[in-house]
Amino acid sequence: MSLPHLKHPHGWLVAGMLGLSAIACTPISGLSPARLLASTAQADDQLGQDVGRQLQQAQAALASHHAAKALDFVNAADAVAGKSDYESYVIAQMRAAAASQAGNVPVALKAYETLIRNSRTTPATRQQLLMAQASLAYGARDYDAAAQAARRYLQEAGPSQQMQTLLLQCHYLQKDWKGVVEAGHAILAADQKAGQIPAENQLQMLATAYDQLHDSSGKTGTYVKLVKYHARPQYWQMLIHDLTADRSLTPRMVFNLQRLRLNTGLLTSPAEFQDMAERAVQMGLPQLALNLLDEGYARHLLGTGTEAAAQARFRAFVAQRATETRTALPAAVEQAKSSSEAGPSLTAGYNLVLNGQVDQGIALMQQGLTKHPHQPDLARLTLGMALMDGGHSAEAIKLLSSMDGDGTANNLAQLWAVQLSSHSTR
């Protein structure tokens, strides 16, 4: 028996789906009920008389908003013996529609799963159904089912900000911090592969999860991404505070952080200026120390008050060291070229940059990078700073932006790239 007006039953599922927005807590844009389920009927697909009669009554009950009664008719249709695959498929569609309208989430989810797994369902339709299934389960606080559906959707369809957020929320609301981190890593990798910017709310949840797990490195790395992609003053403040409090930083890392704080207007103490300059001298870069001290004088942070005389004596000492280093620089360059170690090339090259021989200095530092430095990320960060100090901001931004791995050196590089980029656009 053929029932023409039941040959395209997807409208029933659509009718049931109209109530989803009231059930789900997370709105899903792009989920158009009118095209949720394309017809899968083939030329020889027909509904038998017994199945068709029950489904006609279910359709009428749905139209009258009697969803529970519609489910009874669907169950009666399902009880018919000897059903064809097509009939079973249509029954699953109607059950999904009726259960969704009735708010019977377990039955609706099971019906969705039947449709999702059926070979008649096209890939595009399966993705829409997974999105609807995730939304329905989330609204019913069945976070495990919602997370499973969202994860499957992302695997099939690729990055979706709404499904990514829903997946993270499923773990977040259960305080499953390890789950948030695991899902967050996968989401960030997918975003990077697709060339998409990570969503701010997703990064916020990830940062909270790392904080709850007492993972300071992960938290810092996430705040770096928040600063990079969603720059707000509170993210800078949180990040600088956490980095400043990190007692595991090496002296060179501390120096670089001091320079970053100076560049962002957060280093204002005369004592910190002197400490920063002392570190530069210890690194074999007295000219850089002198430049920083002169900046302190220009800002009227040095040279005033009771410490002015002591500060002047320290500056004279640094100036003398800078002169000595400049005089010995040609010999240091030759020694660096013949050395198998990276350090001499990096230091001598940086001093060339600081003394006006920028191109020669950068070339020597690049040679140093080929000599397998003990801390390659820190060496690249140092080269980025030399490019900045030598006036090659665009090259510095390009290098520093490329350092997007884990670790403090890469975090600092990303922050410098953000800071330099913000200055270059002013």
N, C-alpha and C positions, 0 to 999 in steps of 0.2 A: 504493500500500500504506500502510495506517495502522498505526502502532505506538503504542498508547495510552500505554504507560508511558514513551515518549519525547516525548510531546506537550508536557511542561513540563520542558525540559532545564536550567533554571537551577540545579537541585540539583547538577549536575556541576560548574558553575563554583564554587558554594559549597564543594564538597568540596575543590577545588584551592586555594581561598582560605584554607582553614583553616591552611595552612602559612605564611601571610604574616607572622604575628607573629614567627616565628623568623627571618625574612629581614630584616624592616625594623628599622632602628635607632631610628626614631621611632615610638612607639606611637600609633595613631589610635583614639581612643575614639569611640563612636557608630557604628562600622563593623560592623554586625551581619551576619555571614555569612548568617543565616537569611533576611534580606530584601534581600540585596545586589542581586539581579537579579529583577525581577518578570517573570512570564510575558508574552511578547509574541505568543504563538500566537493566531491568529485562527481563525474557524470553518473556513475552507477550507485552513488550513495543515496539510500532511502531509509526513512524511518518506518518500521513496521506499525501495524494498526494499534497493537496493544501499547507499545512504547509511545507512539505518537499521541494517542488519546490522553495518556497521563501527563505528557509534557505540555500538551495544549492547556490542560487544566492548571498546571503549574505556572504557565505563562500568564493565564488570566489572574491567578492569585497574586502573582508578582505585580501585575498592573494595578491591582487593587490594594497593594501594599500589605498583603497578608503573607509575609515571607515564611512564617512557620508552616502555614498550610501548604505553601508552594514546596517546601522541603518534603512534606508528606507525599505529595504527588511525585516528586523526584525519586523518593525511595521506592514508591510503588513501581515506577518505570524501571528502576534498577533491579527489581525483583523478578522481572519478566525473564523467562528462561530463553536460552538460545540467542542472545543479543549479538548483533554484528559489532565489529570494532567501531564502526561509525556511530552506531547507537550509543555505545559506551562512552564515546568521546563527547557526544552531544549531552548526555546525562551529566558528565563531569562539568561541562560548561554551565549547565543549568544549576547544578548543585553549588558551584562556586558563586553564581549570581545570587541565589536564594540565601545561602549561608551568610554571604557578605551583607546583604540587606537586613538579615535577621540579627546580625551581630554575633553569630555563632562562629567565633574565630577558629577553634580547632577544626571544625568541619570544613570551613572555607580554606584553611591552609592545606588541609589534606587534598581537597579538590584541586587547588592550584598546583600542588605537587604532581598530581596525576596528569594535568594538562602540560606542565613543564616537561615532564619526562616522555610525553607521547610524541612519536615521530611525525604526527600530523602537524604539530605546532612548529611554525617557522622560527628560525633563529631570532628574528626581530620581535616576533610576538612573545617568544620565550623570555627575552630580556624585559619586555614590558610586564609580563606576569611576575617575574622575579622582583621587579621594582614594587609592584603592587603587593606581593606577598610580604616583602620586607616591611613595607609601610604598615600593613595590617597587623603583622605580628608585633611591631614596635608599639603601635597604639594600644595593643592589648597587654603590653609589658612582658611579652614573651621574647625577651632579649636574645636568648640563644637562637631561637628560630629566625628572628629578624637578622641577627648577625650572619647566620649561615646563608640566608637568601641574599643579603647585601654582598657578602664575599663572593658568592657565585656570580652575581650580576657583574661585579667589577672584573672578575676573571674573564667573563665572556665579552662584555661591552667595553671594557677599558675605563679610564678615569671618569668619575662622575662626582662632582662636589657634594651633591645631596646624598648619594649612597655612601660616599666616604665618611661624611659627617655622621650619618646614621650608624654606620658600623662602629665608629669611635665612641659614639654616645652609648651604644649597647654595652661596651666594656666599661666606659666611664661611670655610668649610672649604677653599675654593680661593684664599683671600686676595684675592678680587675685591672690594676695598673700595668701589670705585665702584658695583659691583652691589649691595652691601649698602645703600649710601646711597640709590640709586635705588629699590630695593624698599622700604626703610624709609620713604621719603617717601610712597609710594603707600599703604603699610599705615597710617601715621599719619592720612592724609587719610580713608581708609575708616573707621578707628576713630572719628574725629571725627564723620563724617557719620552713623555708626550710634549715636553716643552711648556708645561703649565706651571703657574705660580701657586705654591701651596696656600690653601685657605687659612685665613687668620685664626678662625675659631678652632680649626683642627690643630694648628700649632700650639694654641693656648692649652688645649686638652693634653697634648703631648708633653708640654712643659710641666703641667701640673702632675702628670703621671711620673715623670722623672723626679720631681720634687718629693712626691710621696715615697718613691723608692730610694730616696737619698742618693741619687745618681747625679752628682754635681756636673760631671762632664757632659752627660746627655742633656741636662737642663741648660747648660751654657750653650751647647751647640744649637739647641732649639731656639733660644733667645737670639742667637746670631741670625737665624733665619727670619725671626720676627722683625729684627732691626733691618735686615736686608730687603725684605719684601713688603713689610708693613711698618715702616719707620714711625715710631711714636716716642715721645720723650720718656714715657714710663719704661719702655723696653730698654732704651739706652741706660737709664738710671739703674734698673735692675741688673743689667748685664755688667756694667762697670763696677757696681757694688760687689757682685759675686766674684768677678775676676780679681778685684783688689783684695778681697778676703781670702783668696786661694793661696795658701802657704806652700803649695807644691810648685809654684812657678820658679823657673830658673832665673838667675840675675838678668840675662838678656831679655827674657820674657817680661820681667818686671820693668825693665827700661823701655821696652816697646809699649807696654801698657801706660807708662808715665807719659810718653810722647802722645799717645792717643788721648789721654785725659787732658793734656795741654791743648791739643788741637780742638777738643770739644769744649774747652773752657772750664774743665773740672779740676785742673791742677792750678792752684792759686797760692799755695804756701811757699814762702821763701826757702824754708828748709827742704821741701820736696824738690824745688828747682836745683838746689845745690846737690842733693842726693842724685838727681837725674844726671847732672853734669859729671859728678864723680864716677858714675857707672860708665858714661861714655869714655872718660879718660881710661878707665880700667879695661875697656874693650879695645883700646888702641886707636880711638877716634877723638883726639883732643880738639880738633877743629870743629867737630860737631858739638862737643861740649861748650866751646866758646860761642858758637852760634846760638845755642839754647840759652846761655847766660845773657847774651846780648838781647835776646827776645824778652827775658825777664826784666832787664833794665828798661827796655822800650815800653813795657807794660806797667812800669813803676812798681813792680813787685820786688825788685832788688834795688839796692842803692839808697834806701831810706831807713830811718829809724836807728836804733842802737846797734844793729848788726851791719850797718853800711860799711864800716871800715874793714871788718872781717870779710865781707863779701867782696870788697875791692881787692883785698890781698889774694883771695881765692881766684878771682878772675885773672889777676896778673900771673899767678902760677899756671893756670890753664893756658893763657896766651903764650907763655914761654914754652910749654909742652907742645903746643900747636906749631910753634916756629921750629922747634927741634925735629918734630915729625916731618914737617915740610922739607927741611934740609936733607933729611935722611931718606926721603921718599924715592928718589931714583934707584938707590941701592936696594931698597926694600922691594921695589917692583921687579928688579932683575932676580933677586933671591926668590920671589914668589913664583916667577915663571919657571924656574928650575926645580922647585919643590914639588914633591909628589902629594903633599898635603893640601887640602882645600883652604884651610884657614888663612895662610899668608896671602893668597890671591884675593880672597874676599876682603880682608882688612886693607891691603895695599890698594886694591881697586877702589874701595869706598873712599879712601883718603885722596886718591886722584880726583874722584868726583867732587869731593868737598873743597878741593883746591883748584877747581875750574877746568880740569881735564876730564870732562864728563864722558865722552865717547871712549877714550882709552880706558878709563876706570871701569865702565860698564863691560867692556870687552874682557878685561882681566877678571872681573867677577864671574862672568859667564864661563870663562875657562875654569875658574875654581869650582863651579857647579859640576863640571865633568870629572872632578877628582874625588868623587864619592865622599862628600862631607858627612861627618858623624850624625848630624841632624839636618837632613836634606830640606825638610819643610822650613826650618828656621833659616837655613841658608837662602832659600828662595824668598822668604819674607824680608831678609836683609837686602837682597837685590831689589826688591820692590821699594824699600825705603830709600835706597840709593837713587833709583830712578826718580822718585818723588823729589828728593833733595837736589837732584840735578836738573829739575825743571821738566822732566819727561812724564808729565802726569798721565797722559793717555796710555803710554806703555805701562806705567805703574798700575793703573786701574785694570788693564787687560791681564797682567800677570797675577795680581792679587785676587782678582775675581775668579781666576782659574783654580785657585787653591781652595777647593770646596770639600776637602776631606775632613776627617775627624782630627781632633787634637787642638791644643791651644794655639800653635803657630798658624794653623789654617783658620781658626776662629778669628784671631787678630787680623789676619790677611783680609778676610771677608769684611770685617768692620772698617778697616782702612779703605777698602774699595768703595764701600757705601759712603764713607765720609768724603773721600776725594771726589766721588761722582757728584755728591750734593754740592760741593764747592764749584765744580766745573760747569754746572748748569745755572749758576747764579749770574 
